[in-house]
Amino acid sequence: MKYDILQILGAVLMCFSAQGLIRLLIDHDYTGLLGWLPGGFAVLLIAYTVVLAAAALLTSRSYARAKALGRRT
């Protein structure tokens, strides 16, 4: 159950961060959820990329752990 929740959380974070990253690349003035970070475009670009990578890692590791426990086929 723990890995199911972590996998869902990772997928949700991945969706929001990917959407924010794409919007930031299209419209540089759009700051989104991470708009409170100081530093401008480069900092936001790096922050969205780091959150996206962390979410992908969380999702893949949660899936692998659940599969090792026999909860996935």
N, C-alpha and C positions, 0 to 999 in steps of 0.2 A: 504494500500500500504506500509506503514511504517513497519508493522509486516511481510509482505512478504519479504521485503529486509533484515530485521533482521534475518529472518529464513534462507534465502539463505546464508547470511554472516556467521551465526553460523554453517551451514552445511559445508561450504568451510573450515572454521577454524578447524572444527572437522576432516575433511579428512586430511588436512596437518599435524595437530598435531598427529593424530593417526599413520600416515605413519612415521613421524619422531620418534615417540616413539618406534614403532616396529623395525625400522632400528637401532635405538640406542641400543635396547636390543639384537639384533642379532650381530651388529658390534659396539663395544664400541668406536672405533676411529671415527665413523661417527658422525659429530656434527650437520649437517643440517642447517636450518634457524636460530636456536638459538645458533649457534656456537660462537657467539661473547660474550656470557656470560662467565665470569671467574668462575672457581671453579671445573671444571672437570665433571666426569660422574654423580655423585650424584646430582649436581645442575641442569644439563641438564635433568636428569630423572624427577626430581621434577617439573622443568619448563614445560616440555612437558605434564606432567600429569595435572598440573594446567590449562594450556591452553586448554587441551582436556575437562576437567570438566567444565570450563567456557563456552566453545563452546556448549557443550551439554545442559547446563543450558539456554543459550541464545536461542538455537533452540527450546527447549521445552516450554519455557515461551512465545516466539513469537507465536508458534503454539496455545498455550492455549488462548492467547489474541485474536488472529485472530478468533479462534473458538467461543469465547464469543461474538465477534462482528457479528457473522453469516457469516464469510467469509470461514469457513471450515464446512464440514458436519460430 
